Amino acid sequence: DSTGVSLTQGLQQTSDPVLRVTLLLDDADQANGVTIAALQAVNDQWQPLTFTQQSSDGNREVWEAVLQPVADLGFLIQVFDSAGNMTFYHGKGTFNVTVDPPVERLYLPLVRR
């Protein structure tokens, strides 16, 4: 028997001079109470990165954050659910924002208790 949160994260460069990071949280057990802790590197200084919930259908939540594009974009993401599960993504600390195609999908493992 497992309780878990799987996290899919995409980095997308838009026509705006910003980057949008979208988190898709799948929670089949509906643990609720998801907390996202994230940091972004701006001018070699780590600053909090705030995600806002865009939608939820009970099993999947969509959260989004907006980042300013810089040459070497770095951010860290941690997600916790109310059951005590945690997943972490660091992408080795940097992302190339000039990738082609402009959407990069990074998959995090299912966290089991």
Beta strands, then each sheet from edge to edge (+ up, - down):
strand 1: 6-13
strand 2: 19-26
strand 3: 35-42
strand 4: 45-48
strand 5: 52-56
strand 6: 60-67
strand 7: 74-80
strand 8: 86-89
strand 9: 103-107
sheet 1: 5+ 6- 2+ 1- 9+
sheet 2: 4+ 3- 7+ 8-
end
